[in-house]
């Protein structure tokens, strides 16, 4: 199993380019199921989750060619409507093929998904929405079985903003008969990117990125060529790396408008961020003194839960006590014992974390528990005194494309190795 070894204290300097967004790429790959015509997706990140989704659609009968940040897909020979457990168990986003399969073939059999163990993330909003469009659904032997002669447009009101639910129903409604109205939708940029792609396929969509989305379903959809937006979570992670230990670091390709709450909080913590819109770059430097913050995660456009762990690493070195309240997932503080092993002083009570700033972190061996926790430990290792070894980094490879190579190019002393 791979691990990372980091010799901390090396200042980061130079330019890093942000990869395409995993959370935009995965639903767009699911969207290819909706058409028998050829599709091309550009700016694709080289990630385990992306490769898993490609394998999944290949298991359905598609032909996929993945080379140099580009995936070309043909579903002409697609014959299966079943997404098997072996592929779905490792990645929750695999459930996004449910809506497209059902909408195109009138039948879908999808294993209940896996993913990071960060809390309860049920699919009930997905299933209730599909039933509103006319689907008959049963859950037996760990599989979701869904049937419909043809989905029919309707009104769907989500109990709460759900990114996956919004995406799945947006996909399903694209081939449904008539208009669908989705209310209380999630508003993330990745949903807007999916809607942009579906529009290229011929779907009439309005309101993506707002609470209410109107979808006019079509009888048949075209293929597409589409460029994936930059990954705002990778962008935010490198912003924090620069804030922690950046001598003069430039980030290329990140979109500040997708991380406004994070940028606002970093500036409140005395971090210097300079944007150059003409060049599409952002410069960030290490703060002389990090000010403490109060943060509450919230659905977009609030402070992202996917940046909570990384921000906790930064605030571990703040001059004072910070508070983080996690409102999205109930088990998203699992990284705190590992940060405390590195010398942080973090105390958890329910969904609140009190972070008492310390003067320095010290390297040791830690274990990653989920994707964003892995990133927080990498950040801690970069700034810690001595050597930090991070085990179980397969989580990291699900969401960050070759992060050790990008950090090494900035001057970090970091290496990947196989544990015996």
C-alpha positions in Angstrom: 0.0 0.0 0.0 1.3 3.5 -0.9 2.2 6.1 1.7 3.7 9.6 1.6 6.8 10.8 3.4 7.2 14.6 3.9 10.1 16.5 5.3 8.4 19.6 6.6 9.5 23.3 6.6 10.4 23.6 2.9 9.0 26.9 1.5 6.7 26.6 -1.6 7.6 28.8 -4.5 6.6 28.8 -8.2 3.4 28.0 -10.2 0.9 25.1 -9.8 -1.9 24.4 -12.3 -5.2 23.2 -11.0 -6.7 20.0 -12.6 -10.2 19.5 -13.8 -12.9 19.1 -11.2 -13.6 15.5 -10.2 -17.1 16.4 -8.9 -17.9 17.9 -12.3 -16.3 15.1 -14.4 -18.2 12.2 -12.7 -21.8 13.4 -13.4 -20.8 14.4 -16.9 -19.5 10.9 -17.5 -22.8 9.6 -16.3 -24.5 11.9 -18.8 -22.9 10.1 -21.7 -25.2 7.2 -20.9 -28.1 9.3 -22.1 -27.0 9.2 -25.8 -25.9 6.7 -28.4 -23.8 9.3 -30.1 -20.1 10.0 -29.4 -19.0 12.2 -26.6 -15.7 13.9 -25.7 -14.7 15.3 -22.3 -11.6 17.5 -22.0 -9.6 18.6 -19.0 -10.2 15.3 -17.2 -8.3 14.8 -14.0 -6.1 11.6 -13.6 -7.9 10.2 -10.6 -8.9 6.9 -9.3 -12.6 7.9 -9.1 -12.6 9.0 -12.7 -11.1 5.7 -13.8 -13.7 3.8 -11.7 -16.5 5.7 -13.4 -15.0 4.9 -16.8 -14.8 1.2 -15.9 -18.4 1.4 -14.8 -19.7 2.8 -18.1 -17.5 0.3 -19.9 -19.2 -2.5 -17.9 -22.5 -1.2 -19.4 -21.1 -1.8 -22.9 -19.6 1.5 -23.7 -16.3 2.0 -25.5 -14.0 4.5 -23.8 -10.6 6.0 -24.8 -8.7 7.9 -22.1 -5.6 9.8 -23.1 -3.9 13.0 -22.1 -6.7 14.6 -20.1 -9.3 13.6 -22.7 -11.9 10.9 -22.7 -13.8 9.8 -25.8 -16.9 7.6 -25.2 -19.2 5.8 -27.5 -22.4 4.1 -26.1 -23.5 2.7 -29.5 -23.0 -0.9 -28.3 -24.3 -0.3 -24.8 -26.5 -3.2 -23.7 -26.5 -3.6 -19.9 -28.5 -1.6 -17.4 -26.8 -3.0 -14.3 -24.1 -1.2 -12.3 -22.4 -4.0 -10.3 -21.3 -4.0 -6.7 -17.6 -4.5 -7.5 -17.4 -1.1 -9.1 -20.0 0.9 -7.2 -18.9 -0.1 -3.7 -15.8 2.1 -3.7 -17.4 5.3 -5.0 -20.7 6.9 -4.0 -20.9 8.9 -7.3 -21.5 5.6 -9.1 -25.1 6.0 -8.2 -25.3 8.9 -10.8 -25.8 6.3 -13.5 -29.2 5.4 -12.0 -31.1 8.3 -13.5 -29.6 8.0 -17.0 -30.0 4.3 -17.2 -33.6 4.4 -16.2 -34.3 7.4 -18.5 -32.7 5.8 -21.5 -33.6 2.1 -21.1 -36.6 2.1 -18.8 -34.8 -0.1 -16.5 -31.8 0.3 -14.1 -30.2 -2.0 -11.5 -27.6 -0.2 -9.4 -25.8 -1.5 -6.4 -26.0 0.6 -3.3 -22.8 2.7 -3.3 -19.8 3.2 -1.0 -17.3 6.0 -0.7 -15.7 7.9 2.2 -17.0 7.1 5.7 -17.8 10.7 6.7 -21.5 10.2 7.7 -24.9 9.2 6.6 -25.6 10.1 2.9 -28.8 8.2 2.0 -30.1 8.0 -1.5 -33.7 8.6 -0.5 -33.9 12.0 -2.2 -32.8 10.4 -5.4 -35.3 7.6 -5.2 -38.3 9.8 -4.2 -37.5 12.1 -7.1 -37.4 9.3 -9.6 -40.7 8.0 -8.3 -42.2 11.5 -8.9 -41.2 11.0 -12.5 -43.0 7.7 -12.7 -40.4 5.1 -11.7 -41.2 2.0 -9.7 -38.4 1.2 -7.3 -37.5 -1.7 -5.1 -34.4 -2.3 -3.0 -33.4 -5.9 -2.7 -30.2 -7.8 -2.0 -28.2 -4.6 -1.9 -29.4 -3.3 -5.3 -31.7 -0.6 -6.4 -34.1 -2.0 -9.1 -36.0 0.8 -11.0 -38.5 0.4 -13.8 -40.5 2.9 -16.0 -42.0 2.6 -19.5 -40.9 6.2 -19.9 -40.2 8.8 -17.3 -42.7 11.7 -17.3 -41.9 15.2 -16.2 -43.1 16.4 -12.9 -42.4 18.6 -9.9 -39.7 17.4 -7.5 -39.1 19.2 -4.1 -36.0 18.1 -2.3 -36.2 17.9 1.5 -32.8 19.6 1.6 -30.2 20.7 -1.1 -28.5 17.5 -2.3 -25.8 17.7 -4.9 -26.0 14.1 -6.0 -29.8 14.1 -5.9 -30.0 17.3 -8.0 -27.6 15.8 -10.5 -29.3 12.4 -10.7 -32.8 14.0 -11.3 -31.4 16.5 -13.7 -29.9 13.6 -15.7 -33.1 11.6 -15.5 -35.4 14.5 -16.5 -33.3 15.1 -19.7 -35.0 12.2 -21.5 -38.3 12.4 -19.6 -41.5 13.3 -21.5 -42.4 17.0 -20.9 -41.1 19.5 -18.3 -39.7 18.8 -14.9 -39.3 21.4 -12.2 -36.7 20.7 -9.5 -37.0 22.8 -6.3 -34.7 23.3 -3.3 -31.8 22.2 -5.5 -28.1 22.3 -4.7 -26.4 25.3 -6.3 -22.8 24.1 -6.7 -20.7 25.1 -9.8 -20.4 21.4 -10.7 -24.2 21.3 -11.3 -24.0 24.3 -13.6 -21.2 22.5 -15.5 -23.4 19.5 -15.9 -26.3 21.6 -17.1 -24.0 23.3 -19.6 -23.0 19.9 -21.0 -26.6 18.7 -21.1 -27.6 21.9 -23.0 -24.9 21.0 -25.6 -26.7 17.6 -25.9 -30.0 19.4 -26.7 -31.7 19.6 -23.4 -33.5 22.9 -22.5 -32.5 23.8 -19.0 -32.9 27.1 -17.1 -32.0 27.9 -13.5 -29.0 25.7 -13.0 -27.0 27.1 -10.1 -30.2 28.4 -8.4 -32.7 26.7 -6.1 -35.2 26.0 -8.9 -34.2 24.3 -12.2 -36.6 23.8 -15.2 -35.8 20.9 -17.5 -37.6 20.3 -20.8 -37.0 16.6 -21.7 -36.1 15.4 -25.2 -36.8 12.2 -27.1 -33.2 11.9 -28.1 -29.9 13.6 -27.2 -26.8 14.5 -29.2 -23.2 13.8 -28.3 -20.9 16.6 -27.1 -17.5 18.0 -26.6 -17.1 19.7 -23.2 -14.3 21.2 -21.1 -14.5 20.3 -17.4 -14.3 23.3 -15.0 -11.2 23.6 -12.6 -11.4 21.7 -9.3 -12.4 24.2 -6.7 -11.4 21.9 -3.8 -7.9 21.3 -5.2 -7.7 25.1 -5.7 -8.7 25.7 -2.1 -6.2 23.1 -0.8 -3.3 24.8 -2.6 -4.5 28.2 -1.4 -4.1 26.9 2.2 -0.8 25.3 1.3 0.4 28.8 0.2 -1.0 30.4 3.3 0.8 27.9 5.5 4.2 27.8 3.9 4.2 29.7 0.6 7.2 32.0 -0.1 5.6 33.3 -3.3 3.2 30.8 -4.8 1.1 31.2 -7.9 -2.0 29.1 -8.7 -3.1 28.9 -12.3 -6.5 27.8 -13.4 -8.4 28.1 -10.2 -11.6 30.2 -10.2 -11.8 32.6 -7.3 -15.6 33.0 -7.8 -16.0 29.3 -6.9 -14.2 29.8 -3.6 -15.4 33.2 -2.4 -16.2 32.1 1.2 -12.8 30.4 1.6 -11.0 33.4 0.2 -12.9 35.7 2.5 -12.0 33.6 5.5 -8.3 33.4 4.5 -8.1 37.2 4.1 -9.8 37.5 7.5 -7.0 35.3 8.9 -4.4 37.8 7.5 -3.5 35.7 4.4 -2.5 37.8 1.3 -4.3 36.7 -1.9 -3.7 38.6 -5.1 -5.9 37.8 -8.2 -4.8 38.5 -11.8 -7.9 38.0 -13.9 -6.1 38.7 -17.2 -3.6 35.9 -16.6 -6.1 33.7 -14.7 -3.7 33.3 -11.7 -3.8 33.9 -8.0 -0.7 34.6 -5.8 -0.7 33.6 -2.2 2.0 34.0 0.5 2.6 32.7 4.0 1.1 34.8 6.7 3.3 36.3 9.3 0.6 35.6 11.9 -2.6 33.6 11.3 -5.6 35.2 13.0 -8.2 32.8 14.6 -11.6 32.3 12.9 -15.1 31.1 13.5 -16.4 29.0 10.6 -19.6 27.2 9.9 -19.9 24.9 6.9 -23.0 25.3 4.8 -24.3 24.2 1.3 -22.9 26.3 -1.6 -22.4 29.2 -1.7 -21.5 28.9 2.0 -18.2 27.7 3.4 -17.6 24.2 1.8 -17.5 21.2 4.0 -14.9 19.8 1.6 -12.5 22.5 2.9 -13.2 22.1 6.6 -10.4 19.6 7.3 -7.8 21.7 5.4 -8.8 24.9 7.1 -8.5 23.1 10.5 -4.8 22.5 9.7 -4.3 26.2 9.1 -6.1 27.2 12.2 -4.0 24.8 14.3 -1.3 27.3 13.9 -3.4 30.4 14.5 -2.6 32.9 17.3 -5.7 32.1 19.4 -8.7 29.8 19.5 -10.9 29.1 16.5 -14.2 27.4 16.2 -15.5 25.2 13.3 -19.1 24.0 13.2 -19.7 21.2 10.8 -23.4 21.2 9.7 -23.3 18.9 6.6 -21.8 15.5 7.7 -21.9 14.1 11.3 -18.5 12.2 11.0 -16.3 14.7 9.4 -13.9 15.3 12.3 -12.2 11.9 12.0 -8.9 13.7 11.1 -8.6 15.5 14.4 -7.0 12.7 16.4 -4.3 12.5 13.6 -3.8 16.3 13.6 -3.4 16.1 17.4 -0.8 13.4 17.0 1.1 16.0 15.0 0.9 18.5 17.9 -2.3 20.3 17.2 -4.7 21.1 20.1 -8.2 20.3 18.8 -11.2 19.4 21.0 -14.4 18.1 19.7 -17.9 18.4 21.1 -20.6 17.1 18.9 -20.4 19.0 15.6 -18.2 21.7 17.0 -14.4 21.8 17.0 -12.4 24.2 19.2 -8.9 24.7 17.7 -6.4 26.2 20.1 -3.5 27.5 18.1 0.0 26.1 18.8 3.4 27.5 17.8 4.4 24.5 15.7 3.5 21.0 14.6 5.9 18.1 14.7 6.2 15.3 12.3 5.1 11.7 13.1 3.2 8.8 11.4 -0.5 9.4 10.8 -3.2 7.6 9.0 -5.7 9.1 6.5 -9.4 8.3 7.2 -11.0 9.9 4.1 -10.3 12.0 1.1 -10.3 15.6 2.6 -8.7 14.3 5.8 -5.8 13.1 3.7 -5.3 16.6 2.3 -5.3 18.1 5.8 -2.6 15.7 6.8 -0.5 16.5 3.8 -0.8 20.2 4.6 0.2 19.5 8.2 3.2 17.5 7.0 4.4 20.4 4.8 4.6 22.8 7.7 5.5 20.4 10.6 9.0 20.1 12.0 10.7 16.9 11.0 9.3 14.0 9.0 5.6 13.1 8.6 4.5 9.7 7.2 0.9 9.5 5.9 -0.5 6.0 5.5 -3.5 4.8 3.5 -3.2 7.5 0.9 -5.5 5.7 -1.5 -8.1 8.1 -0.2 -6.0 11.0 -1.5 -5.7 9.5 -4.9 -9.5 9.6 -5.3 -9.5 13.4 -5.4 -6.1 14.9 -6.0 -4.2 14.2 -9.3 -0.5 13.5 -8.5 -0.5 16.0 -5.6 3.0 14.9 -4.5 4.4 15.8 -8.0 2.7 19.2 -7.9 4.1 19.9 -4.4 7.5 18.7 -5.3 7.6 21.1 -8.3 6.9 23.9 -5.8 9.9 22.9 -3.6 8.3 20.5 -1.1 10.4 17.5 0.1 7.7 14.8 -0.5 7.9 11.3 -1.8 5.5 8.4 -2.4 6.7 4.9 -1.3 5.2 1.5 -0.9 4.9 0.2 2.7 6.2 -3.3 3.4 
